[in-house]
Amino acid sequence: MIRTARPADLDAIAALHTRARATYYQGRLPQETYGGAAELARTREGWSHAVARSAAHGSVLCAERNGRIVGVAAYRTADGETTLTQLHVDPDRWRRGTGSALHAACLDAWRRAGTARVRLEVYEHNLRAQAFYARQGWLPEPESAASGSHRVLWLAVAPPSGE
């Protein structure tokens, strides 16, 4: 089930985010940049702001299975540009359709909002995520192919069928 995140979800979201980041950053970045109590608190605080904004805009979505949050996605629009800021799936749920379901829910919301194009940044060493986004139709733009240790991808959002 995909639903809008609630404040009661914050601990589960922060823990899931931390597990996912640890999986793709491990061995590439110092552990303190993605793990530990201080980083978990910082992550929870960031998600707290996003979930509070989402109450009005529905821009933080959770994938739930058997009462457990197994994925989360967040996006925002600022200055006319929509950005997929986060999409994380619990590593024990990878390759089971959770990420695709979250992505589809975001895509539906973008279409309803009339969004033409969405941006995201993906960690350059996270080849699993890059392959996922490529399967969803995201493409690098040569003029903005990198942002520090991240690659910038864009998705053209087609209008709903029949338009």
DSSP file (Angstrom, degrees, kcal/mol; ACC not computed):
  #  RESIDUE AA STRUCTURE BP1 BP2  ACC     N-H-->O    O-->H-N    N-H-->O    O-->H-N    TCO  KAPPA ALPHA  PHI   PSI    X-CA   Y-CA   Z-CA
    1    1 A M              0   0    0      0, 0.0    63,-3.1     0, 0.0     2,-0.5   0.000 360.0 360.0 360.0 133.9    0.0    0.0    0.0
    2    2 A I  E     +A   63   0A   0     61,-0.2     2,-0.3    99,-0.1    61,-0.2  -0.918 360.0 155.6-105.7 131.9    1.3    3.5   -0.9
    3    3 A R  E     -A   62   0A   0     59,-2.3    59,-3.5    -2,-0.5     2,-0.2  -0.951  47.6 -82.5-148.5 166.3    0.1    6.3    1.3
    4    4 A T  E     -A   61   0A   0     -2,-0.3    57,-0.3    57,-0.2    55,-0.0  -0.521  54.5-108.9 -70.9 138.2    1.0    9.8    2.5
    5    5 A A        -     0   0    0     55,-2.8    55,-0.1    -2,-0.2    -1,-0.1  -0.327  31.9-155.0 -68.4 150.8    3.5    9.8    5.3
    6    6 A R    >   -     0   0    0      1,-0.1     3,-2.4    -2,-0.0     4,-0.3  -0.869  30.9-107.6-122.8 157.6    2.4   10.8    8.8
    7    7 A P  G >  S+     0   0    0      0, 0.0     3,-1.6     0, 0.0     4,-0.3   0.837 118.4  64.0 -53.0 -33.6    4.4   12.3   11.8
    8    8 A A  G 3  S+     0   0    0      1,-0.3     4,-0.3     2,-0.1     3,-0.3   0.670  95.8  61.0 -64.5 -15.0    4.0    8.9   13.5
    9    9 A D  G <> S+     0   0    0     -3,-2.4     4,-2.8     1,-0.2    -1,-0.3   0.534  74.9  98.5 -86.3  -8.1    6.1    7.4   10.7
   10   10 A L  H <> S+     0   0    0     -3,-1.6     4,-2.9    -4,-0.3     5,-0.2   0.861  80.7  47.7 -56.9 -45.6    9.2    9.5   11.4
   11   11 A D  H  > S+     0   0    0     -3,-0.3     4,-2.2    -4,-0.3    -1,-0.2   0.930 115.6  45.7 -61.8 -43.8   11.2    6.9   13.4
   12   12 A A  H  > S+     0   0    0     -4,-0.3     4,-2.4     2,-0.2    -2,-0.2   0.901 114.1  49.0 -66.1 -40.5   10.5    4.2   10.8
   13   13 A I  H  X S+     0   0    0     -4,-2.8     4,-2.8     2,-0.2     5,-0.2   0.939 112.2  47.5 -64.3 -47.0   11.3    6.5    7.9
   14   14 A A  H  X S+     0   0    0     -4,-2.9     4,-2.3    -5,-0.2    -2,-0.2   0.900 113.3  48.4 -62.8 -40.6   14.6    7.7    9.4
   15   15 A A  H  X S+     0   0    0     -4,-2.2     4,-2.3    -5,-0.2    -1,-0.2   0.915 113.0  47.5 -66.0 -42.6   15.7    4.1   10.3
   16   16 A L  H  X S+     0   0    0     -4,-2.4     4,-2.6     2,-0.2     5,-0.2   0.936 111.9  50.3 -62.8 -46.7   14.8    2.9    6.8
   17   17 A H  H  X S+     0   0    0     -4,-2.8     4,-2.6     1,-0.2     5,-0.2   0.914 111.1  49.6 -56.6 -45.0   16.7    5.8    5.2
   18   18 A T  H  X S+     0   0    0     -4,-2.3     4,-2.3    -5,-0.2    -1,-0.2   0.907 111.1  48.5 -63.6 -43.1   19.7    5.1    7.4
   19   19 A R  H  X S+     0   0    0     -4,-2.3     4,-1.6     2,-0.2    -2,-0.2   0.922 113.0  47.8 -63.1 -43.8   19.7    1.4    6.5
   20   20 A A  H  X S+     0   0    0     -4,-2.6     4,-1.7     1,-0.2     5,-0.2   0.943 113.1  47.1 -64.2 -47.2   19.5    2.1    2.7
   21   21 A R  H  X S+     0   0    0     -4,-2.6     4,-2.6     1,-0.2     5,-0.3   0.909 108.9  54.9 -61.4 -41.7   22.2    4.7    2.8
   22   22 A A  H  X S+     0   0    0     -4,-2.3     4,-1.5     1,-0.2    -1,-0.2   0.865 106.1  54.1 -59.6 -35.2   24.5    2.4    4.8
   23   23 A T  H  < S+     0   0    0     -4,-1.6    -1,-0.2    -3,-0.2    -2,-0.2   0.916 117.7  32.1 -67.8 -43.8   24.1   -0.2    2.1
   24   24 A Y  H  < S+     0   0    0     -4,-1.7    -2,-0.2     1,-0.2    -1,-0.2   0.693 123.1  45.4 -92.4 -15.8   25.1    1.9   -0.8
   25   25 A Y  H >X S+     0   0    0     -4,-2.6     3,-2.8    -5,-0.2     4,-1.8   0.693  81.6 118.2 -92.3 -20.9   27.7    4.2    1.0
   26   26 A Q  T 3< S+     0   0    0     -4,-1.5    -4,-0.0    -5,-0.3    -3,-0.0  -0.181  86.3   9.1 -53.6 130.2   29.5    1.4    2.9
   27   27 A G  T 34 S+     0   0    0      2,-0.4    -1,-0.3     1,-0.1    -2,-0.1   0.374 124.7  67.2  82.2  -4.7   33.1    1.2    1.8
   28   28 A R  T <4 S+     0   0    0     -3,-2.8    -2,-0.2     1,-0.3    -3,-0.1   0.689 103.2  28.2-115.6 -31.9   32.9    4.4   -0.2
   29   29 A L  S  < S-     0   0    0     -4,-1.8    -2,-0.4     2,-0.0    -1,-0.3  -0.915  95.6 -86.3-128.4 155.0   32.3    7.1    2.5
   30   30 A P    >   -     0   0    0      0, 0.0     3,-2.2     0, 0.0     4,-0.4  -0.383  40.4-122.2 -60.1 139.4   33.3    7.3    6.2
   31   31 A Q  G >> S+     0   0    0      1,-0.3     4,-1.9     2,-0.2     3,-1.6   0.806 107.9  64.7 -55.8 -34.5   30.7    5.6    8.3
   32   32 A E  G 34 S+     0   0    0      1,-0.3    -1,-0.3     2,-0.2     7,-0.1   0.681  92.4  64.2 -67.3 -15.3   30.1    8.8   10.4
   33   33 A T  G <4 S+     0   0    0     -3,-2.2    -1,-0.3     1,-0.1    -2,-0.2   0.657 122.5  15.5 -80.8 -14.0   28.7   10.5    7.3
   34   34 A Y  T <4 S+     0   0    0     -3,-1.6     2,-0.3    -4,-0.4    -2,-0.2   0.422 123.3  46.0-136.0  -1.4   25.8    8.1    7.0
   35   35 A G     <  +     0   0    0     -4,-1.9     4,-0.5    -5,-0.2     3,-0.1  -0.800  65.4  66.9-137.7 177.1   25.5    6.3   10.3
   36   36 A G  S  > S-     0   0    0     -2,-0.3     4,-2.3     1,-0.1     5,-0.2  -0.072  85.9 -70.2  92.9 165.9   25.5    6.7   14.1
   37   37 A A  H  > S+     0   0    0      1,-0.2     4,-2.3     2,-0.2     5,-0.2   0.879 128.4  51.4 -62.4 -41.8   23.1    8.3   16.5
   38   38 A A  H  > S+     0   0    0      1,-0.2     4,-2.2     2,-0.2    -1,-0.2   0.911 112.3  46.1 -65.3 -41.1   23.9   11.9   15.4
   39   39 A E  H  > S+     0   0    0     -4,-0.5     4,-2.7     2,-0.2    -1,-0.2   0.890 111.0  52.7 -68.8 -38.3   23.3   11.2   11.8
   40   40 A L  H  X S+     0   0    0     -4,-2.3     4,-2.5     2,-0.2    -2,-0.2   0.911 110.4  48.4 -61.7 -42.0   20.1    9.3   12.6
   41   41 A A  H  X S+     0   0    0     -4,-2.3     4,-2.3     2,-0.2    -2,-0.2   0.909 112.3  48.4 -64.4 -42.3   18.9   12.3   14.5
   42   42 A R  H  X S+     0   0    0     -4,-2.2     4,-2.2     2,-0.2    -2,-0.2   0.903 112.1  49.5 -64.0 -41.4   19.8   14.7   11.7
   43   43 A T  H  X S+     0   0    0     -4,-2.7     4,-2.4     2,-0.2    -2,-0.2   0.919 110.6  49.7 -63.0 -44.7   18.0   12.4    9.2
   44   44 A R  H  X S+     0   0    0     -4,-2.5     4,-2.3     1,-0.2    -2,-0.2   0.908 109.5  52.0 -62.1 -41.7   14.9   12.2   11.4
   45   45 A E  H  X S+     0   0    0     -4,-2.3     4,-1.8     2,-0.2    -1,-0.2   0.919 109.6  49.4 -61.1 -44.1   14.9   16.0   11.6
   46   46 A G  H  X S+     0   0    0     -4,-2.2     4,-1.9     1,-0.2    -2,-0.2   0.921 112.6  46.6 -61.0 -44.4   15.1   16.4    7.9
   47   47 A W  H  X S+     0   0    0     -4,-2.4     4,-3.0     1,-0.2     5,-0.3   0.842 105.7  61.3 -67.1 -32.5   12.2   13.9    7.4
   48   48 A S  H  X S+     0   0    0     -4,-2.3     4,-2.0     1,-0.2    -1,-0.2   0.923 106.7  45.0 -58.9 -44.7   10.2   15.8   10.0
   49   49 A H  H  X S+     0   0    0     -4,-1.8     4,-2.2     2,-0.2    -1,-0.2   0.913 113.9  49.5 -64.8 -42.8   10.3   18.9    8.0
   50   50 A A  H  X S+     0   0    0     -4,-1.9     4,-2.1     1,-0.2     9,-0.2   0.913 111.6  47.8 -64.6 -42.6    9.4   17.1    4.8
   51   51 A V  H  X S+     0   0    0     -4,-3.0     4,-1.2     2,-0.2    -1,-0.2   0.887 109.8  53.2 -67.4 -38.0    6.5   15.2    6.4
   52   52 A A  H  < S+     0   0    0     -4,-2.0     3,-0.5    -5,-0.3     4,-0.4   0.921 112.0  45.2 -62.2 -43.1    5.2   18.5    7.9
   53   53 A R  H >X S+     0   0    0     -4,-2.2     4,-1.3     1,-0.2     3,-1.2   0.866 107.2  61.1 -64.1 -36.1    5.3   20.1    4.4
   54   54 A S  H 3X S+     0   0    0     -4,-2.1     4,-4.1     1,-0.3    -1,-0.2   0.759  85.0  74.8 -66.4 -25.9    3.7   16.9    2.9
   55   55 A A  H 3< S+     0   0    0     -4,-1.2    -1,-0.3    -3,-0.5    -2,-0.2   0.864 109.3  32.1 -55.1 -34.9    0.6   17.4    5.1
   56   56 A A  H <4 S+     0   0    0     -3,-1.2    -1,-0.2    -4,-0.4    -2,-0.2   0.765 134.9  27.1 -90.3 -29.0   -0.4   20.2    2.7
   57   57 A H  H  < S-     0   0    0     -4,-1.3    -2,-0.2     3,-0.0    -3,-0.2   0.523  89.3-130.0-117.5  -8.2    1.1   18.8   -0.5
   58   58 A G     <  +     0   0    0     -4,-4.1    -4,-0.1    -5,-0.2    -3,-0.1   0.867  58.9 141.1  62.0  36.7    1.2   15.0   -0.2
   59   59 A S        +     0   0    0     -9,-0.2    16,-2.1     1,-0.1     2,-0.5   0.349  48.9  67.4-101.2   7.7    4.8   15.0   -1.2
   60   60 A V  E     - B   0  74A   0     14,-0.2   -55,-2.8   -55,-0.1     2,-0.4  -0.982  66.8-174.4-123.7 118.6    6.2   12.3    1.1
   61   61 A L  E     -AB   4  73A   0     12,-2.8    12,-2.5    -2,-0.5     2,-0.4  -0.891   8.9-156.1-116.5 142.0    4.9    8.8    0.3
   62   62 A C  E     -AB   3  72A   0    -59,-3.5   -59,-2.3    -2,-0.4     2,-0.6  -0.914  10.1-144.6-115.3 142.7    5.4    5.6    2.2
   63   63 A A  E     -AB   2  71A   0      8,-2.7     7,-2.9    -2,-0.4     8,-1.2  -0.935  25.9-168.6 -99.8 126.8    5.2    2.0    0.9
   64   64 A E  E     - B   0  69A   0    -63,-3.1     2,-0.4    -2,-0.6     5,-0.2  -0.948  13.3-178.9-122.3 137.4    3.7   -0.1    3.7
   65   65 A R  E >  S- B   0  68A   0      3,-2.9     3,-1.8    -2,-0.4    -2,-0.0  -0.982  75.6 -14.4-136.9 123.7    3.6   -3.9    3.8
   66   66 A N  T 3  S-     0   0    0     -2,-0.4     3,-0.1     1,-0.3    -1,-0.1   0.871 129.3 -52.9  52.0  41.0    2.0   -5.8    6.7
   67   67 A G  T 3  S+     0   0    0      1,-0.2     2,-0.4     0, 0.0    -1,-0.3   0.505 117.1 111.7  78.1   4.6    2.0   -2.6    8.8
   68   68 A R  E <  S-B   65   0A   0     -3,-1.8    -3,-2.9   -56,-0.0     2,-0.5  -0.925  70.6-123.4-115.0 134.4    5.7   -2.0    8.2
   69   69 A I  E     +B   64   0A   0     -2,-0.4    -5,-0.2    -5,-0.2     3,-0.1  -0.653  35.7 167.1 -76.0 121.6    7.1    0.9    6.2
   70   70 A V  E     +     0   0A   0     -7,-2.9    20,-2.6    -2,-0.5     2,-0.3   0.410  61.5  17.2-116.7  -3.1    9.3   -0.7    3.5
   71   71 A G  E     -BC  63  89A   0     -8,-1.2    -8,-2.7    18,-0.3     2,-0.3  -0.980  56.6-167.5-164.2 157.0    9.9    2.3    1.3
   72   72 A V  E     -BC  62  88A   0     16,-2.7    16,-3.0    -2,-0.3     2,-0.3  -0.994   2.2-174.2-150.5 143.5    9.7    6.1    1.2
   73   73 A A  E     -BC  61  87A   0    -12,-2.5   -12,-2.8    -2,-0.3     2,-0.4  -0.993   3.8-173.6-137.9 145.6    9.8    8.8   -1.5
   74   74 A A  E     +BC  60  86A   0     12,-2.5    12,-1.9    -2,-0.3    11,-1.3  -0.998   6.2 170.6-139.8 143.6    9.8   12.5   -1.2
   75   75 A Y  E     - C   0  84A   0    -16,-2.1     2,-0.3    -2,-0.4     9,-0.2  -0.966   6.8-171.1-144.5 161.2    9.6   15.3   -3.8
   76   76 A R  E     - C   0  83A   0      7,-2.1     7,-2.9    -2,-0.3     2,-0.5  -0.991  16.8-138.8-151.2 156.2    9.2   19.1   -3.8
   77   77 A T  E     + C   0  82A   0     -2,-0.3     2,-0.4     5,-0.2     5,-0.2  -0.979  28.0 164.7-118.2 127.1    8.6   21.9   -6.2
   78   78 A A  E >   - C   0  81A   0      3,-2.3     3,-2.2    -2,-0.5    -2,-0.1  -0.996  67.6  -2.2-142.1 136.2   10.5   25.2   -5.7
   79   79 A D  T 3  S-     0   0    0     -2,-0.4     3,-0.1     1,-0.3    -1,-0.1   0.845 130.3 -56.5  52.3  37.3   10.9   28.0   -8.2
   80   80 A G  T 3  S+     0   0    0      1,-0.2     2,-0.5    -3,-0.0    -1,-0.3   0.496 115.3 111.3  78.4   3.5    9.0   26.0  -10.8
   81   81 A E  E <   -C   78   0A   0     -3,-2.2    -3,-2.3    34,-0.0     2,-0.4  -0.948  54.9-150.6-115.9 127.0   11.3   23.0  -10.6
   82   82 A T  E     -Cd  77 118A   0     35,-0.7    37,-2.4    -2,-0.5     2,-0.4  -0.803  15.5-170.4 -95.7 134.3   10.2   19.7   -9.2
   83   83 A T  E     -Cd  76 119A   0     -7,-2.9    -7,-2.1    -2,-0.4     2,-1.0  -0.987  25.8-139.2-127.4 130.0   12.8   17.5   -7.7
   84   84 A L  E     +Cd  75 120A   0     35,-2.9    37,-0.5    -2,-0.4    -9,-0.3  -0.801  30.2 178.6 -80.2 105.0   12.6   13.9   -6.5
   85   85 A T  E     +     0   0A   0    -11,-1.3     2,-0.3    -2,-1.0   -10,-0.2   0.783  57.5  11.3 -86.8 -28.0   14.6   14.4   -3.3
   86   86 A Q  E     +C   74   0A   0    -12,-1.9   -12,-2.5    -3,-0.1    -1,-0.2  -0.995  47.8 167.8-150.4 141.8   14.5   10.9   -1.8
   87   87 A L  E     +C   73   0A   0     -2,-0.3     2,-0.4   -14,-0.2   -14,-0.2  -0.758  21.2 166.3-151.8 108.9   13.5    7.4   -2.8
   88   88 A H  E     -C   72   0A   0    -16,-3.0   -16,-2.7    -2,-0.2     2,-0.4  -0.968  16.8-169.1-127.8 139.8   14.6    4.7   -0.5
   89   89 A V  E     -C   71   0A   0     -2,-0.4   -18,-0.3   -18,-0.2     5,-0.1  -0.982  39.5-101.7-123.6 138.7   13.6    1.1   -0.2
   90   90 A D    >   -     0   0    0    -20,-2.6     3,-3.1    -2,-0.4     4,-0.3  -0.387  34.2-125.4 -56.7 129.2   14.5   -1.1    2.8
   91   91 A P  G >  S+     0   0    0      0, 0.0     3,-1.2     0, 0.0    -1,-0.2   0.785 109.6  61.2 -52.9 -29.6   17.4   -3.2    1.4
   92   92 A D  G 3  S+     0   0    0      1,-0.2    -2,-0.1     3,-0.0   -22,-0.0   0.540 106.7  47.7 -75.4  -2.4   15.6   -6.4    2.5
   93   93 A R  G X >S+     0   0    0     -3,-3.1     3,-0.9   -23,-0.1     5,-0.5   0.278  81.2 133.6-115.1   6.6   12.8   -5.4    0.0
   94   94 A W  T < 5S+     0   0    0     -3,-1.2    -4,-0.0    -4,-0.3     0, 0.0  -0.260  70.4  17.0 -60.3 146.1   15.0   -4.6   -3.0
   95   95 A R  T 3 5S+     0   0    0      1,-0.1    -1,-0.2     0, 0.0    -3,-0.0   0.788  95.6 104.2  64.3  32.6   13.9   -6.0   -6.4
   96   96 A R  T < 5S-     0   0    0     -3,-0.9    -2,-0.1     0, 0.0    -1,-0.1   0.221  99.7 -96.0-123.9  11.8   10.4   -6.7   -5.2
   97   97 A G  T  >5S+     0   0    0     -4,-0.1     4,-2.2     4,-0.0     5,-0.2   0.388  91.9 116.5  94.0  -4.0    8.5   -3.9   -6.8
   98   98 A T  H  ><S+     0   0    0     -5,-0.5     4,-2.4     2,-0.2     5,-0.2   0.942  79.2  45.3 -64.9 -48.2    8.4   -1.4   -3.9
   99   99 A G  H  > S+     0   0    0      1,-0.2     4,-2.7     2,-0.2    -1,-0.2   0.898 113.1  51.1 -62.3 -40.7   10.6    1.2   -5.6
  100  100 A S  H  > S+     0   0    0      2,-0.2     4,-2.5     1,-0.2    -1,-0.2   0.891 110.1  49.7 -64.1 -39.2    8.6    0.9   -8.8
  101  101 A A  H  X S+     0   0    0     -4,-2.2     4,-2.0     2,-0.2    -2,-0.2   0.913 112.6  46.7 -66.7 -42.2    5.3    1.3   -6.9
  102  102 A L  H  X S+     0   0    0     -4,-2.4     4,-2.3     2,-0.2    -2,-0.2   0.926 112.8  49.9 -63.4 -44.3    6.6    4.4   -5.1
  103  103 A H  H  X S+     0   0    0     -4,-2.7     4,-2.8     1,-0.2    -2,-0.2   0.916 109.7  51.0 -61.0 -43.3    7.9    5.8   -8.4
  104  104 A A  H  X S+     0   0    0     -4,-2.5     4,-2.4     1,-0.2    -1,-0.2   0.891 108.9  51.3 -62.4 -39.2    4.5    5.2  -10.1
  105  105 A A  H  X S+     0   0    0     -4,-2.0     4,-2.0     2,-0.2    -1,-0.2   0.898 111.4  47.6 -65.1 -40.1    2.7    7.0   -7.2
  106  106 A C  H  X S+     0   0    0     -4,-2.3     4,-2.7     2,-0.2    -2,-0.2   0.935 110.7  52.0 -63.4 -45.9    5.0   10.0   -7.6
  107  107 A L  H  X S+     0   0    0     -4,-2.8     4,-2.5     1,-0.2    -2,-0.2   0.899 108.0  51.4 -58.6 -42.8    4.5   10.0  -11.3
  108  108 A D  H  X S+     0   0    0     -4,-2.4     4,-2.5     1,-0.2    -1,-0.2   0.924 111.0  48.3 -59.9 -44.5    0.7   10.0  -10.9
  109  109 A A  H  X S+     0   0    0     -4,-2.0     4,-1.8     1,-0.2    -2,-0.2   0.902 111.1  50.3 -64.1 -40.8    1.0   13.0   -8.5
  110  110 A W  H  X>S+     0   0    0     -4,-2.7     5,-2.7     2,-0.2     4,-0.6   0.909 110.7  49.4 -64.6 -40.8    3.3   14.8  -11.0
  111  111 A R  H ><5S+     0   0    0     -4,-2.5     3,-1.3     1,-0.2    -2,-0.2   0.939 109.8  50.5 -62.9 -46.1    0.9   14.2  -13.8
  112  112 A R  H 3<5S+     0   0    0     -4,-2.5    -1,-0.2     1,-0.3    -2,-0.2   0.849 111.1  50.2 -60.0 -33.2   -2.1   15.5  -11.7
  113  113 A A  H 3<5S-     0   0    0     -4,-1.8    -1,-0.3    -5,-0.2    -2,-0.2   0.546 115.2-116.9 -82.3  -7.3   -0.1   18.6  -10.9
  114  114 A G  T <<5 +     0   0    0     -3,-1.3     2,-0.3    -4,-0.6    -3,-0.2   0.725  52.5 168.7  77.8  21.3    0.7   19.2  -14.5
  115  115 A T      < -     0   0    0     -5,-2.7    -1,-0.2    -6,-0.2     3,-0.1  -0.511  19.0-170.9 -70.1 130.6    4.5   18.8  -13.9
  116  116 A A        +     0   0    0      1,-0.3    41,-2.7    -2,-0.3     2,-0.3   0.782  66.5  13.0 -92.5 -30.7    6.4   18.5  -17.2
  117  117 A R  E     - E   0 156A   0     39,-0.3   -35,-0.7    -7,-0.1     2,-0.4  -0.999  60.1-159.0-152.9 143.0    9.8   17.5  -16.0
  118  118 A V  E     -dE  82 155A   0     37,-2.3    37,-2.5    -2,-0.3     2,-0.3  -0.955   8.4-152.5-128.2 145.1   11.4   16.3  -12.8
  119  119 A R  E     +dE  83 154A   0    -37,-2.4   -35,-2.9    -2,-0.4     2,-0.3  -0.813  15.2 172.4-112.7 151.5   15.0   16.4  -11.6
  120  120 A L  E     -dE  84 153A   0     33,-2.0    33,-2.6    -2,-0.3     2,-0.4  -0.981  22.8-140.5-150.6 160.1   16.9   14.1   -9.2
  121  121 A E  E     - E   0 152A   0    -37,-0.5     2,-0.4    -2,-0.3    31,-0.2  -0.983  19.0-169.8-119.4 135.3   20.5   13.6   -8.0
  122  122 A V  E     - E   0 151A   0     29,-2.5    29,-3.1    -2,-0.4    -2,-0.0  -0.983  34.4 -99.8-127.6 137.9   21.8   10.0   -7.5
  123  123 A Y  E >   - E   0 150A   0     -2,-0.4     3,-1.9    27,-0.2    27,-0.3  -0.303  32.9-129.2 -56.0 130.0   25.1    9.1   -5.8
  124  124 A E  T 3  S+     0   0    0     25,-2.9    -1,-0.1     1,-0.3    26,-0.1   0.765 105.8  47.6 -58.8 -29.0   27.6    8.3   -8.6
  125  125 A H  T 3  S+     0   0    0     24,-0.3     2,-1.9     1,-0.1    -1,-0.3   0.503  84.8  96.0 -90.5  -3.7   28.6    4.9   -7.1
  126  126 A N    <>  +     0   0    0     -3,-1.9     4,-2.1     1,-0.2     5,-0.1  -0.544  43.9 162.2 -87.4  75.8   25.0    3.8   -6.6
  127  127 A L  H  >  +     0   0    0     -2,-1.9     4,-2.3     1,-0.2    -1,-0.2   0.805  69.0  60.6 -67.0 -30.8   24.8    1.9   -9.8
  128  128 A R  H  > S+     0   0    0     -3,-0.2     4,-2.1     2,-0.2    -1,-0.2   0.942 108.5  43.8 -60.9 -47.5   21.7   -0.1   -8.6
  129  129 A A  H  > S+     0   0    0      1,-0.2     4,-2.8     2,-0.2     5,-0.2   0.910 111.5  53.5 -65.2 -41.9   19.8    3.1   -8.2
  130  130 A Q  H  X S+     0   0    0     -4,-2.1     4,-2.2     1,-0.2    -1,-0.2   0.901 109.6  48.3 -61.0 -40.0   21.0    4.5  -11.5
  131  131 A A  H  X S+     0   0    0     -4,-2.3     4,-2.1     2,-0.2    -1,-0.2   0.903 110.8  52.0 -65.9 -40.5   19.8    1.3  -13.3
  132  132 A F  H  X S+     0   0    0     -4,-2.1     4,-1.2     1,-0.2    -2,-0.2   0.952 111.3  45.9 -58.8 -50.2   16.5    1.6  -11.5
  133  133 A Y  H  <>S+     0   0    0     -4,-2.8     5,-2.5     1,-0.2     4,-0.4   0.877 109.2  55.0 -64.8 -36.9   16.0    5.2  -12.7
  134  134 A A  H ><5S+     0   0    0     -4,-2.2     3,-1.4     1,-0.2    -1,-0.2   0.911 105.8  52.8 -61.3 -40.8   17.1    4.3  -16.2
  135  135 A R  H 3<5S+     0   0    0     -4,-2.1    -1,-0.2     1,-0.3    -2,-0.2   0.789 106.9  53.6 -64.1 -26.0   14.4    1.6  -16.3
  136  136 A Q  T 3<5S-     0   0    0     -4,-1.2    -1,-0.3    -3,-0.3    -2,-0.2   0.478 126.9-100.0 -87.5  -2.6   11.9    4.3  -15.3
  137  137 A G  T < 5S+     0   0    0     -3,-1.4    19,-0.4    -4,-0.4    -3,-0.2   0.509  70.1 148.9 100.2   5.6   12.9    6.6  -18.1
  138  138 A W      < -     0   0    0     -5,-2.5    -1,-0.3    -6,-0.1    17,-0.2  -0.509  24.9-168.4 -74.0 141.6   15.2    9.0  -16.3
  139  139 A L  E     -F  154   0A   0     15,-2.9    15,-3.0    -2,-0.2     2,-0.2  -0.968  22.2-115.8-131.9 145.6   18.0   10.4  -18.5
  140  140 A P  E     -F  153   0A   0      0, 0.0    13,-0.2     0, 0.0     5,-0.1  -0.523  23.9-138.9 -73.6 148.1   21.2   12.4  -17.8
  141  141 A E    >   -     0   0    0     11,-0.8     3,-1.9     3,-0.2    11,-0.1  -0.951  10.0-139.7-107.0 122.1   21.4   15.8  -19.3
  142  142 A P  G >  S+     0   0    0      0, 0.0     3,-1.0     0, 0.0     4,-0.1   0.828 100.2  54.3 -52.2 -37.8   24.9   16.5  -20.6
  143  143 A E  G 3  S+     0   0    0      1,-0.3     3,-0.1     2,-0.1     0, 0.0   0.731 123.3  27.1 -71.1 -19.3   24.9   20.1  -19.4
  144  144 A S  G <  S+     0   0    0     -3,-1.9     8,-0.4     8,-0.1    -1,-0.3  -0.192  77.4 134.8-133.4  43.4   24.2   19.0  -15.8
  145  145 A A    <   +     0   0    0     -3,-1.0     7,-0.7     6,-0.1     2,-0.3   0.699  69.4  31.0 -72.0 -19.6   25.5   15.5  -15.7
  146  146 A A  E     -G  151   0A   0      5,-0.3     2,-0.3    -4,-0.1     5,-0.3  -0.991  47.1-176.9-142.4 149.6   27.3   15.8  -12.3
  147  147 A S  E >  S-G  150   0A   0      3,-3.4     3,-1.2    -2,-0.3     2,-0.4  -0.762  72.2 -62.9-141.5  90.0   26.9   17.7   -9.1
  148  148 A G  T 3  S-     0   0    0     -2,-0.3    -1,-0.1     1,-0.2     0, 0.0  -0.548 122.3 -10.4  65.8-121.7   29.8   16.8   -6.8
  149  149 A S  T 3  S+     0   0    0     -2,-0.4   -25,-2.9    -3,-0.1     2,-0.3   0.165 126.8  82.6 -94.3  18.1   29.6   13.1   -6.1
  150  150 A H  E <   -EG 123 147A   0     -3,-1.2    -3,-3.4   -27,-0.3     2,-0.4  -0.895  69.9-134.8-123.9 151.6   26.1   12.8   -7.7
  151  151 A R  E     -EG 122 146A   0    -29,-3.1   -29,-2.5    -2,-0.3     2,-0.5  -0.835  21.1-134.2-100.1 142.7   24.8   12.5  -11.2
  152  152 A V  E     -E  121   0A   0     -7,-0.7   -11,-0.8    -8,-0.4     2,-0.3  -0.858  25.9-176.9 -99.9 128.5   21.8   14.7  -12.2
  153  153 A L  E     -EF 120 140A   0    -33,-2.6   -33,-2.0    -2,-0.5     2,-0.3  -0.888   9.2-154.8-123.1 154.4   19.0   12.9  -14.1
  154  154 A W  E     -EF 119 139A   0    -15,-3.0   -15,-2.9    -2,-0.3     2,-0.4  -0.962   1.7-159.2-130.0 147.0   15.8   14.2  -15.6
  155  155 A L  E     -E  118   0A   0    -37,-2.5   -37,-2.3    -2,-0.3     2,-0.5  -0.991  13.7-142.2-126.8 124.8   12.5   12.7  -16.3
  156  156 A A  E     -E  117   0A   0     -2,-0.4     2,-0.7   -19,-0.4   -39,-0.3  -0.759  21.6-142.6 -81.2 125.2   10.0   14.1  -18.9
  157  157 A V        -     0   0    0    -41,-2.7    -2,-0.0    -2,-0.5    -1,-0.0  -0.815  10.3-144.9 -95.7 114.3    6.5   13.6  -17.4
  158  158 A A        -     0   0    0     -2,-0.7     3,-0.1     1,-0.1   -43,-0.1  -0.496  24.8-107.3 -74.2 145.0    4.0   12.6  -20.0
  159  159 A P        -     0   0    0      0, 0.0     4,-0.1     0, 0.0     3,-0.1  -0.273  51.8 -76.8 -64.9 160.8    0.5   14.0  -19.5
  160  160 A P    >   -     0   0    0      0, 0.0     3,-1.4     0, 0.0   -52,-0.0  -0.195  64.8 -81.6 -56.0 151.8   -2.2   11.5  -18.5
  161  161 A S  T 3  S+     0   0    0      1,-0.2     0, 0.0     2,-0.1     0, 0.0  -0.230 116.7  34.5 -54.1 141.2   -3.5    9.2  -21.2
  162  162 A G  T 3         0   0    0     -3,-0.1    -1,-0.2     0, 0.0     0, 0.0   0.405 360.0 360.0  93.1  -1.5   -6.1   10.8  -23.4
  163  163 A E    <         0   0    0     -3,-1.4    -2,-0.1    -4,-0.1     0, 0.0   0.424 360.0 360.0-104.2 360.0   -4.7   14.3  -23.2
